[in-house]
């Protein structure tokens, strides 16, 4: 059974690409980098050792590292 309970929060990166609420999300593997599509590019986030409490739920913090562009 698959649950999509939020377990991660994405920190950093350009503010315009992702509103605050969509930065809290479910990540399948908390030890792997996360890649989020944003228009014609991808924003990349790496897992950190940091955790935060968000509305009673502990979330793993992922930190923005870089952007790549979608190949045409």
Phi and psi in radians as a Rosetta constraint file:
Dihedral C 1 N 2 CA 2 C 2 CIRCULARHARMONIC -1.756 0.35
Dihedral N 2 CA 2 C 2 N 3 CIRCULARHARMONIC 2.250 0.35
Dihedral C 2 N 3 CA 3 C 3 CIRCULARHARMONIC -2.018 0.35
Dihedral N 3 CA 3 C 3 N 4 CIRCULARHARMONIC 2.565 0.35
Dihedral C 3 N 4 CA 4 C 4 CIRCULARHARMONIC -2.014 0.35
Dihedral N 4 CA 4 C 4 N 5 CIRCULARHARMONIC 0.723 0.35
Dihedral C 4 N 5 CA 5 C 5 CIRCULARHARMONIC -1.202 0.35
Dihedral N 5 CA 5 C 5 N 6 CIRCULARHARMONIC 2.275 0.35
Dihedral C 5 N 6 CA 6 C 6 CIRCULARHARMONIC -0.978 0.35
Dihedral N 6 CA 6 C 6 N 7 CIRCULARHARMONIC 2.336 0.35
Dihedral C 6 N 7 CA 7 C 7 CIRCULARHARMONIC -2.388 0.35
Dihedral N 7 CA 7 C 7 N 8 CIRCULARHARMONIC 0.089 0.35
Dihedral C 7 N 8 CA 8 C 8 CIRCULARHARMONIC -2.580 0.35
Dihedral N 8 CA 8 C 8 N 9 CIRCULARHARMONIC 2.707 0.35
Dihedral C 8 N 9 CA 9 C 9 CIRCULARHARMONIC -2.332 0.35
Dihedral N 9 CA 9 C 9 N 10 CIRCULARHARMONIC 2.406 0.35
Dihedral C 9 N 10 CA 10 C 10 CIRCULARHARMONIC -1.717 0.35
Dihedral N 10 CA 10 C 10 N 11 CIRCULARHARMONIC 2.149 0.35
Dihedral C 10 N 11 CA 11 C 11 CIRCULARHARMONIC -1.947 0.35
Dihedral N 11 CA 11 C 11 N 12 CIRCULARHARMONIC 2.542 0.35
Dihedral C 11 N 12 CA 12 C 12 CIRCULARHARMONIC 1.502 0.35
Dihedral N 12 CA 12 C 12 N 13 CIRCULARHARMONIC -3.056 0.35
Dihedral C 12 N 13 CA 13 C 13 CIRCULARHARMONIC 1.477 0.35
Dihedral N 13 CA 13 C 13 N 14 CIRCULARHARMONIC 3.093 0.35
Dihedral C 13 N 14 CA 14 C 14 CIRCULARHARMONIC -1.111 0.35
Dihedral N 14 CA 14 C 14 N 15 CIRCULARHARMONIC 2.277 0.35
Dihedral C 14 N 15 CA 15 C 15 CIRCULARHARMONIC -1.127 0.35
Dihedral N 15 CA 15 C 15 N 16 CIRCULARHARMONIC -0.562 0.35
Dihedral C 15 N 16 CA 16 C 16 CIRCULARHARMONIC -1.239 0.35
Dihedral N 16 CA 16 C 16 N 17 CIRCULARHARMONIC -0.339 0.35
Dihedral C 16 N 17 CA 17 C 17 CIRCULARHARMONIC -1.413 0.35
Dihedral N 17 CA 17 C 17 N 18 CIRCULARHARMONIC -0.388 0.35
Dihedral C 17 N 18 CA 18 C 18 CIRCULARHARMONIC -2.637 0.35
Dihedral N 18 CA 18 C 18 N 19 CIRCULARHARMONIC 2.061 0.35
Dihedral C 18 N 19 CA 19 C 19 CIRCULARHARMONIC -1.138 0.35
Dihedral N 19 CA 19 C 19 N 20 CIRCULARHARMONIC 2.775 0.35
Dihedral C 19 N 20 CA 20 C 20 CIRCULARHARMONIC -0.918 0.35
Dihedral N 20 CA 20 C 20 N 21 CIRCULARHARMONIC -0.800 0.35
Dihedral C 20 N 21 CA 21 C 21 CIRCULARHARMONIC -1.102 0.35
Dihedral N 21 CA 21 C 21 N 22 CIRCULARHARMONIC -0.598 0.35
Dihedral C 21 N 22 CA 22 C 22 CIRCULARHARMONIC -1.381 0.35
Dihedral N 22 CA 22 C 22 N 23 CIRCULARHARMONIC -0.058 0.35
Dihedral C 22 N 23 CA 23 C 23 CIRCULARHARMONIC -1.385 0.35
Dihedral N 23 CA 23 C 23 N 24 CIRCULARHARMONIC -0.307 0.35
Dihedral C 23 N 24 CA 24 C 24 CIRCULARHARMONIC -1.605 0.35
Dihedral N 24 CA 24 C 24 N 25 CIRCULARHARMONIC 2.118 0.35
Dihedral C 24 N 25 CA 25 C 25 CIRCULARHARMONIC -2.723 0.35
Dihedral N 25 CA 25 C 25 N 26 CIRCULARHARMONIC 2.992 0.35
Dihedral C 25 N 26 CA 26 C 26 CIRCULARHARMONIC -1.594 0.35
Dihedral N 26 CA 26 C 26 N 27 CIRCULARHARMONIC 2.314 0.35
Dihedral C 26 N 27 CA 27 C 27 CIRCULARHARMONIC -2.086 0.35
Dihedral N 27 CA 27 C 27 N 28 CIRCULARHARMONIC 2.246 0.35
Dihedral C 27 N 28 CA 28 C 28 CIRCULARHARMONIC -1.119 0.35
Dihedral N 28 CA 28 C 28 N 29 CIRCULARHARMONIC -0.751 0.35
Dihedral C 28 N 29 CA 29 C 29 CIRCULARHARMONIC -2.210 0.35
Dihedral N 29 CA 29 C 29 N 30 CIRCULARHARMONIC 1.895 0.35
Dihedral C 29 N 30 CA 30 C 30 CIRCULARHARMONIC -1.238 0.35
Dihedral N 30 CA 30 C 30 N 31 CIRCULARHARMONIC -0.096 0.35
Dihedral C 30 N 31 CA 31 C 31 CIRCULARHARMONIC -1.819 0.35
Dihedral N 31 CA 31 C 31 N 32 CIRCULARHARMONIC -0.002 0.35
Dihedral C 31 N 32 CA 32 C 32 CIRCULARHARMONIC -1.915 0.35
Dihedral N 32 CA 32 C 32 N 33 CIRCULARHARMONIC 2.700 0.35
Dihedral C 32 N 33 CA 33 C 33 CIRCULARHARMONIC -1.101 0.35
Dihedral N 33 CA 33 C 33 N 34 CIRCULARHARMONIC 2.577 0.35
Dihedral C 33 N 34 CA 34 C 34 CIRCULARHARMONIC -1.896 0.35
Dihedral N 34 CA 34 C 34 N 35 CIRCULARHARMONIC 2.377 0.35
Dihedral C 34 N 35 CA 35 C 35 CIRCULARHARMONIC -2.110 0.35
Dihedral N 35 CA 35 C 35 N 36 CIRCULARHARMONIC 2.127 0.35
Dihedral C 35 N 36 CA 36 C 36 CIRCULARHARMONIC -2.034 0.35
Dihedral N 36 CA 36 C 36 N 37 CIRCULARHARMONIC 2.170 0.35
Dihedral C 36 N 37 CA 37 C 37 CIRCULARHARMONIC -1.234 0.35
Dihedral N 37 CA 37 C 37 N 38 CIRCULARHARMONIC 2.389 0.35
Dihedral C 37 N 38 CA 38 C 38 CIRCULARHARMONIC -2.518 0.35
Dihedral N 38 CA 38 C 38 N 39 CIRCULARHARMONIC 1.577 0.35
Dihedral C 38 N 39 CA 39 C 39 CIRCULARHARMONIC 1.170 0.35
Dihedral N 39 CA 39 C 39 N 40 CIRCULARHARMONIC -2.162 0.35
Dihedral C 39 N 40 CA 40 C 40 CIRCULARHARMONIC -1.651 0.35
Dihedral N 40 CA 40 C 40 N 41 CIRCULARHARMONIC 0.393 0.35
Dihedral C 40 N 41 CA 41 C 41 CIRCULARHARMONIC -2.571 0.35
Dihedral N 41 CA 41 C 41 N 42 CIRCULARHARMONIC 3.056 0.35
Dihedral C 41 N 42 CA 42 C 42 CIRCULARHARMONIC -2.137 0.35
Dihedral N 42 CA 42 C 42 N 43 CIRCULARHARMONIC 2.394 0.35
Dihedral C 42 N 43 CA 43 C 43 CIRCULARHARMONIC -1.738 0.35
Dihedral N 43 CA 43 C 43 N 44 CIRCULARHARMONIC 2.319 0.35
Dihedral C 43 N 44 CA 44 C 44 CIRCULARHARMONIC -1.929 0.35
Dihedral N 44 CA 44 C 44 N 45 CIRCULARHARMONIC 2.396 0.35
Dihedral C 44 N 45 CA 45 C 45 CIRCULARHARMONIC -2.293 0.35
Dihedral N 45 CA 45 C 45 N 46 CIRCULARHARMONIC 2.394 0.35
Dihedral C 45 N 46 CA 46 C 46 CIRCULARHARMONIC -1.891 0.35
Dihedral N 46 CA 46 C 46 N 47 CIRCULARHARMONIC 2.580 0.35
Dihedral C 46 N 47 CA 47 C 47 CIRCULARHARMONIC -1.212 0.35
Dihedral N 47 CA 47 C 47 N 48 CIRCULARHARMONIC 2.547 0.35
Dihedral C 47 N 48 CA 48 C 48 CIRCULARHARMONIC -2.070 0.35
Dihedral N 48 CA 48 C 48 N 49 CIRCULARHARMONIC 3.038 0.35
Dihedral C 48 N 49 CA 49 C 49 CIRCULARHARMONIC -1.424 0.35
Dihedral N 49 CA 49 C 49 N 50 CIRCULARHARMONIC -0.168 0.35
Dihedral C 49 N 50 CA 50 C 50 CIRCULARHARMONIC -1.315 0.35
Dihedral N 50 CA 50 C 50 N 51 CIRCULARHARMONIC 2.532 0.35
Dihedral C 50 N 51 CA 51 C 51 CIRCULARHARMONIC -2.305 0.35
Dihedral N 51 CA 51 C 51 N 52 CIRCULARHARMONIC 2.610 0.35
Dihedral C 51 N 52 CA 52 C 52 CIRCULARHARMONIC -2.307 0.35
Dihedral N 52 CA 52 C 52 N 53 CIRCULARHARMONIC 2.702 0.35
Dihedral C 52 N 53 CA 53 C 53 CIRCULARHARMONIC -1.619 0.35
Dihedral N 53 CA 53 C 53 N 54 CIRCULARHARMONIC 2.230 0.35
Dihedral C 53 N 54 CA 54 C 54 CIRCULARHARMONIC -2.278 0.35
Dihedral N 54 CA 54 C 54 N 55 CIRCULARHARMONIC 1.841 0.35
Dihedral C 54 N 55 CA 55 C 55 CIRCULARHARMONIC 0.937 0.35
Dihedral N 55 CA 55 C 55 N 56 CIRCULARHARMONIC 0.738 0.35
Dihedral C 55 N 56 CA 56 C 56 CIRCULARHARMONIC 1.487 0.35
Dihedral N 56 CA 56 C 56 N 57 CIRCULARHARMONIC 0.036 0.35
Dihedral C 56 N 57 CA 57 C 57 CIRCULARHARMONIC -2.030 0.35
Dihedral N 57 CA 57 C 57 N 58 CIRCULARHARMONIC 2.358 0.35
Dihedral C 57 N 58 CA 58 C 58 CIRCULARHARMONIC -1.459 0.35
Dihedral N 58 CA 58 C 58 N 59 CIRCULARHARMONIC 2.192 0.35
Dihedral C 58 N 59 CA 59 C 59 CIRCULARHARMONIC -2.032 0.35
Dihedral N 59 CA 59 C 59 N 60 CIRCULARHARMONIC 2.429 0.35
Dihedral C 59 N 60 CA 60 C 60 CIRCULARHARMONIC -1.362 0.35
Dihedral N 60 CA 60 C 60 N 61 CIRCULARHARMONIC 2.374 0.35
Dihedral C 60 N 61 CA 61 C 61 CIRCULARHARMONIC -1.577 0.35
Dihedral N 61 CA 61 C 61 N 62 CIRCULARHARMONIC 2.267 0.35
Dihedral C 61 N 62 CA 62 C 62 CIRCULARHARMONIC -1.966 0.35
Dihedral N 62 CA 62 C 62 N 63 CIRCULARHARMONIC 2.347 0.35
Dihedral C 62 N 63 CA 63 C 63 CIRCULARHARMONIC -1.888 0.35
Dihedral N 63 CA 63 C 63 N 64 CIRCULARHARMONIC 2.355 0.35
Dihedral C 63 N 64 CA 64 C 64 CIRCULARHARMONIC -1.099 0.35
Dihedral N 64 CA 64 C 64 N 65 CIRCULARHARMONIC 2.392 0.35
Dihedral C 64 N 65 CA 65 C 65 CIRCULARHARMONIC -2.039 0.35
Dihedral N 65 CA 65 C 65 N 66 CIRCULARHARMONIC -0.758 0.35
Dihedral C 65 N 66 CA 66 C 66 CIRCULARHARMONIC -2.971 0.35
Dihedral N 66 CA 66 C 66 N 67 CIRCULARHARMONIC 3.062 0.35
Dihedral C 66 N 67 CA 67 C 67 CIRCULARHARMONIC -2.142 0.35
Dihedral N 67 CA 67 C 67 N 68 CIRCULARHARMONIC 2.472 0.35
Dihedral C 67 N 68 CA 68 C 68 CIRCULARHARMONIC -2.187 0.35
Dihedral N 68 CA 68 C 68 N 69 CIRCULARHARMONIC 2.752 0.35
Dihedral C 68 N 69 CA 69 C 69 CIRCULARHARMONIC -1.855 0.35
Dihedral N 69 CA 69 C 69 N 70 CIRCULARHARMONIC 2.531 0.35
Dihedral C 69 N 70 CA 70 C 70 CIRCULARHARMONIC -1.240 0.35
Dihedral N 70 CA 70 C 70 N 71 CIRCULARHARMONIC 2.308 0.35
Dihedral C 70 N 71 CA 71 C 71 CIRCULARHARMONIC -1.293 0.35
Dihedral N 71 CA 71 C 71 N 72 CIRCULARHARMONIC 2.497 0.35
